[in-house]
Amino acid sequence: MTSSTLPTRSPSLQDPAAPATAVVLGGGALGTSIATHLARAGAQVTLATAGQLCDGASGRSLSWLNSAGDRSPAYHALRVLGVDRYRTLFATDPGKDWLRFTGGIWWDADETSASARARHADEVARGYDSHLLTGEDVAGAFPGVNAGAVLGDAVVNPGEGWVSLPHLVEHLAAELTERGGEIRTELGECTLLVEDGRAVGIRDASGAEHRADAVVVACGAGTSAVMAGAGVNIPDGSPLAMLVTTEPADVEAPVLNTPRAAVRPNPGGSFCVDHDWYVDQIVEHEDGTCTIDGAVVTELLDEASALLSGDTALRPATWACGRKPIPADGEPVLGAVGALPGCHVAFTHSGATLALVAGELLTHEVMTGTRHPLLAQFSPDRFRG
């Protein structure tokens, strides 16, 4: 049974107090997933977005599926579950070229390998599949990787993967409409509609109201501003970022996270590349658009090309800059807003890894009115004074 053939929950089995209608603000991976899960649960859903679907951070995300590195136990557990849900989706159709589990490799500029050994030890202690390999070992296991680029030892996580979020959003949006959901695009800047202390919908830039029993705000780096307009504090720490998509290249590689470039495969034989060393060279304009000098793109792709075997020379096809959604404390913000009944929030740096499981767990909260235990640590209420 595929996700698109999962039955909608029977009305006779629904909690009479469960919301019959919901509006989700945000057309990225999180918003589209939440809307689709709500439709599966039997709600009549409107997915609303200022522009087009996936025209924000989800359209320029490295979207590496993982729980590598160091993070809180609760956040690690949630990310592992996030990867698990992608494996379930992958199992329904292993032929999808936009979702793959090719593994991930990490190394840094420490040629003594002390940081790699420490990272590996931390991952092993958590039960995360982690291996410490030399550059030669890496190249032997992944012929598309240049052994000479590996500084010291590398940490290899064979269970990791990647997803093309535009393809995921398209896949979920198709299911949403099949289930009777409505998708409203090009609404412009939207605000929460609040009456008698309760969220009852959104108001779009034209002044039109879109009312519902439940509202979920999942609009990436814009989430804090939307919530602030309703008097709710969700501190924002979203930095500027850029993602470059390359022309197709005749080489295969897993996800690579290295000192000067992060690289993942992309459908059609291309790659997506980003990093953070050039963030101060991104120019954000008054209208919210961002630009960067093309020379930075060239330098980034030169760094990425050096990671790959042979004479690979990656060439840019497109690139885009904007804010990367990150809450101020780095932890996800997921769940009901105690100060604003009827409203839920989904705001996280790991929007790709968590998209499917967050949609599932947020839907549980919306439809039952009770906090899901896995989201307790990530409540928006932690910011209340």
C-alpha positions in Angstrom: 0.0 0.0 0.0 1.5 3.4 -1.0 1.1 6.6 0.9 -1.4 7.9 -1.7 -3.6 4.9 -1.2 -3.7 5.1 2.6 -7.4 5.4 3.6 -8.7 8.6 5.0 -9.8 8.1 8.6 -13.5 7.2 8.9 -15.6 10.0 10.2 -17.2 7.5 12.6 -13.8 6.9 14.2 -12.8 10.5 14.6 -12.9 12.3 17.9 -16.1 14.5 17.8 -14.0 17.4 19.2 -11.4 17.0 16.4 -11.2 20.0 14.0 -13.2 19.4 10.8 -11.2 22.1 8.9 -7.6 23.2 9.0 -5.5 25.8 7.2 -1.7 25.4 6.9 0.3 28.4 6.1 3.5 27.6 4.3 4.1 25.8 1.0 7.4 24.1 1.7 8.2 20.5 2.7 6.9 20.9 6.3 3.7 22.7 5.4 2.8 20.4 2.5 3.6 17.3 4.7 1.4 18.6 7.6 -1.4 19.5 5.2 -1.3 16.0 3.6 -1.2 14.2 7.0 -4.2 16.3 8.2 -6.1 15.3 5.0 -5.3 11.6 5.7 -6.7 12.1 9.2 -10.0 13.3 7.7 -9.7 17.1 8.0 -10.8 19.4 5.2 -7.5 21.2 4.5 -6.4 24.4 2.8 -2.7 24.8 2.1 -1.9 28.5 1.8 1.3 30.1 0.7 2.5 33.6 -0.2 4.0 32.6 -3.5 4.3 29.2 -5.2 4.9 25.9 -3.6 8.5 25.2 -2.6 9.7 28.7 -3.6 11.4 29.3 -0.3 14.0 27.5 1.8 12.7 24.0 0.6 13.7 25.0 -2.9 17.3 25.7 -1.8 17.9 23.0 0.8 20.8 20.6 0.8 18.2 18.2 2.3 20.6 15.6 3.7 18.7 13.0 5.7 20.6 12.3 8.8 21.1 12.6 12.6 24.9 12.8 12.5 27.0 14.9 14.9 26.0 16.0 18.4 22.5 17.1 19.5 20.1 16.5 22.4 18.8 13.0 22.9 15.2 14.1 22.1 16.3 15.8 18.9 18.4 12.8 17.8 15.5 10.5 18.4 13.2 12.7 16.3 15.6 12.9 13.5 16.2 9.1 13.4 12.4 8.7 13.2 12.4 11.3 10.4 14.8 9.2 8.4 12.7 6.1 9.2 9.6 7.7 7.6 11.6 8.3 4.4 12.6 4.7 4.3 8.9 3.8 4.5 8.2 6.1 1.6 11.2 4.8 -0.4 9.9 1.2 0.1 6.7 2.1 -1.7 8.6 2.9 -4.8 12.4 2.3 -4.8 12.5 3.7 -8.4 12.1 7.3 -7.2 15.2 9.1 -8.4 14.6 12.0 -5.9 14.9 9.9 -2.8 18.0 7.8 -2.2 20.0 6.3 0.7 23.6 6.6 -0.6 25.3 7.2 2.7 27.1 10.3 4.0 30.7 11.2 4.6 32.1 13.9 7.0 35.6 15.2 7.5 37.0 18.5 8.7 40.3 20.4 8.5 41.8 18.6 11.4 44.5 16.3 9.9 45.2 14.7 13.2 41.7 13.1 13.0 41.0 14.0 16.6 37.7 15.6 15.8 36.7 12.8 13.5 37.5 10.2 16.2 35.5 12.2 18.8 32.5 12.5 16.4 32.6 8.8 15.6 32.8 7.9 19.3 29.7 10.1 20.1 27.7 8.6 17.2 28.6 5.0 18.3 27.6 5.8 21.8 24.1 6.8 20.5 23.9 3.6 18.4 24.2 5.6 15.2 25.7 3.6 12.3 29.2 5.2 12.1 32.5 4.1 10.7 36.0 5.7 10.8 37.8 5.4 7.5 41.0 6.7 5.9 40.9 8.6 2.6 42.0 5.5 0.8 39.3 3.4 2.4 36.7 6.1 1.5 37.8 6.0 -2.1 37.7 2.2 -2.2 34.1 2.2 -0.9 33.0 5.3 -2.9 35.0 5.4 -6.2 33.6 8.8 -7.0 35.3 10.5 -4.0 38.9 11.8 -4.4 41.0 10.1 -1.7 43.4 13.0 -1.7 40.8 15.5 -0.6 40.2 13.7 2.7 42.1 15.4 5.5 42.9 12.8 8.1 40.2 10.2 8.7 36.6 10.5 7.7 33.4 9.5 9.4 31.1 7.4 7.2 27.4 7.0 7.9 26.1 4.4 5.5 22.4 4.7 6.5 22.1 8.3 5.5 20.3 9.6 2.4 19.0 12.7 0.6 15.8 13.9 -0.9 15.0 16.5 -3.5 12.4 18.6 -1.7 10.7 20.1 -4.8 10.0 16.5 -5.9 8.7 15.6 -2.4 6.5 18.6 -2.3 5.1 17.8 -5.7 4.4 14.2 -4.6 2.7 15.3 -1.4 0.7 18.0 -3.1 -0.7 15.5 -5.6 -1.9 13.3 -2.7 -3.4 16.3 -0.9 -5.5 17.4 -3.8 -6.5 13.7 -4.4 -7.9 13.7 -0.9 -9.9 16.9 -1.5 -7.5 19.4 -0.1 -7.2 22.9 -1.6 -4.0 24.6 -2.4 -4.0 28.4 -2.5 -0.9 30.1 -3.9 0.2 33.7 -4.6 -1.6 35.0 -1.5 1.1 37.5 -0.6 2.0 38.2 3.0 -0.4 36.5 5.3 -1.3 37.2 8.9 -3.1 35.2 11.6 -6.8 35.8 12.1 -7.5 35.9 15.8 -10.9 36.3 17.5 -11.6 36.2 21.2 -8.0 35.0 21.8 -8.2 32.1 19.4 -6.7 31.5 16.0 -9.5 31.1 13.5 -7.7 31.3 10.2 -5.5 33.6 8.1 -5.9 36.8 6.2 -4.0 37.1 2.9 -2.5 40.2 1.3 -5.8 41.1 -0.5 -7.7 41.1 2.8 -9.5 37.8 2.1 -10.0 35.6 5.1 -9.4 31.8 5.0 -11.1 30.4 8.1 -10.6 27.0 9.8 -11.0 25.2 13.1 -7.2 24.8 13.3 -4.3 26.8 12.0 -0.7 25.6 11.5 2.1 28.1 10.8 4.9 26.5 8.9 6.4 29.3 6.8 10.1 28.8 7.4 12.1 31.9 8.3 8.9 33.9 8.1 7.3 32.0 11.0 8.6 34.3 13.8 7.2 37.4 12.1 3.8 35.8 11.5 3.6 34.7 15.2 4.8 38.1 16.4 1.9 39.7 14.6 -0.4 37.6 16.9 1.6 38.5 20.0 3.5 35.2 20.3 7.3 35.2 20.7 9.1 32.6 18.6 12.8 33.8 18.5 14.4 33.6 15.1 18.0 32.8 14.3 17.7 32.2 10.6 21.0 33.0 8.7 21.5 33.8 5.0 22.4 30.8 2.9 22.9 29.8 -0.7 22.4 26.5 -2.7 24.0 25.9 -6.1 22.6 23.2 -8.4 25.1 22.0 -11.0 24.9 20.7 -14.5 24.9 16.9 -14.8 28.3 15.4 -14.1 29.7 11.9 -15.0 30.5 10.8 -11.5 28.6 9.3 -8.5 29.1 10.2 -4.9 27.3 10.1 -1.6 26.5 13.1 0.5 29.8 14.9 1.4 30.2 17.3 4.3 33.7 18.8 4.2 35.6 21.9 5.4 34.8 24.0 2.2 31.8 22.4 0.5 28.8 20.2 1.3 27.6 18.2 -1.7 24.7 15.9 -2.3 23.5 14.0 -5.5 20.5 15.4 -7.3 18.1 13.8 -9.8 19.4 13.7 -13.4 23.1 13.3 -12.4 23.5 16.8 -11.1 24.7 17.9 -7.6 23.5 20.4 -5.0 26.3 22.3 -3.2 26.4 24.7 -0.2 28.5 25.8 2.8 28.7 28.7 5.2 32.1 30.3 4.5 30.6 32.9 2.1 27.5 33.9 4.1 28.8 37.4 4.7 29.1 37.9 0.9 25.3 37.4 0.4 23.5 40.7 0.0 20.0 40.9 1.3 17.9 43.6 -0.3 15.0 45.7 1.1 12.5 43.6 -0.8 13.8 40.4 0.8 15.5 39.1 -2.3 19.2 38.1 -2.1 22.1 38.1 -4.5 25.7 37.0 -4.5 28.7 37.6 -6.8 29.1 34.9 -9.4 32.7 34.5 -8.4 31.7 33.0 -5.1 29.6 30.4 -6.9 32.6 29.5 -9.0 34.9 29.3 -6.0 32.4 27.0 -4.2 32.1 24.7 -7.2 35.9 24.5 -7.5 36.0 23.4 -3.9 33.3 20.8 -4.6 34.9 19.6 -7.8 38.1 18.8 -5.9 36.2 16.4 -3.7 35.3 14.2 -6.7 37.5 11.7 -8.5 38.9 12.1 -12.0 38.9 15.5 -13.7 35.4 16.3 -12.6 34.6 20.0 -13.1 31.2 21.0 -11.7 29.4 23.8 -13.6 26.6 25.8 -12.2 23.1 25.5 -13.6 21.2 27.6 -11.0 21.7 29.1 -7.6 19.5 30.8 -5.1 20.0 32.7 -1.8 17.7 33.4 1.1 17.2 32.8 4.8 17.7 29.3 6.2 15.1 28.6 8.8 16.7 28.1 12.2 15.0 28.9 15.6 17.2 31.1 17.8 18.1 28.2 20.2 18.7 25.8 17.4 16.0 23.3 18.5 12.9 22.6 16.6 9.7 24.5 17.4 6.8 22.0 16.9 3.4 21.9 18.5 0.5 23.8 19.9 0.8 27.4 21.1 -0.6 27.6 24.6 -1.1 31.3 24.5 -3.1 31.1 21.2 -5.6 28.2 21.1 -6.3 26.8 17.7 -2.7 27.5 16.5 0.2 25.2 16.0 3.8 25.9 14.8 6.3 24.0 12.8 9.7 25.8 12.5 13.0 23.9 12.4 16.5 23.8 10.8 16.0 20.2 9.9 12.9 20.7 7.8 14.0 18.1 5.3 14.8 15.3 7.7 11.8 16.0 9.9 9.2 16.8 7.2 7.4 13.5 7.1 7.5 12.7 10.8 6.7 16.2 11.8 3.6 16.1 9.6 2.5 12.9 11.4 3.1 14.1 14.9 1.7 17.6 14.4 -1.4 16.0 12.9 -1.7 13.9 16.1 -1.7 17.1 18.2 -4.1 19.0 16.0 -6.6 16.1 15.7 -6.5 14.9 19.4 -5.9 18.2 21.2 -3.1 16.5 23.2 0.6 17.0 23.2 2.5 14.2 21.5 5.3 13.0 24.0 7.9 13.2 21.3 7.2 16.9 20.8 7.1 17.9 24.5 10.7 19.2 24.5 10.0 21.3 21.3 6.9 23.1 22.4 6.6 26.8 21.3 5.6 27.5 24.9 9.3 27.3 26.0 9.7 30.9 24.9 6.9 32.3 27.1 8.3 34.7 29.7 
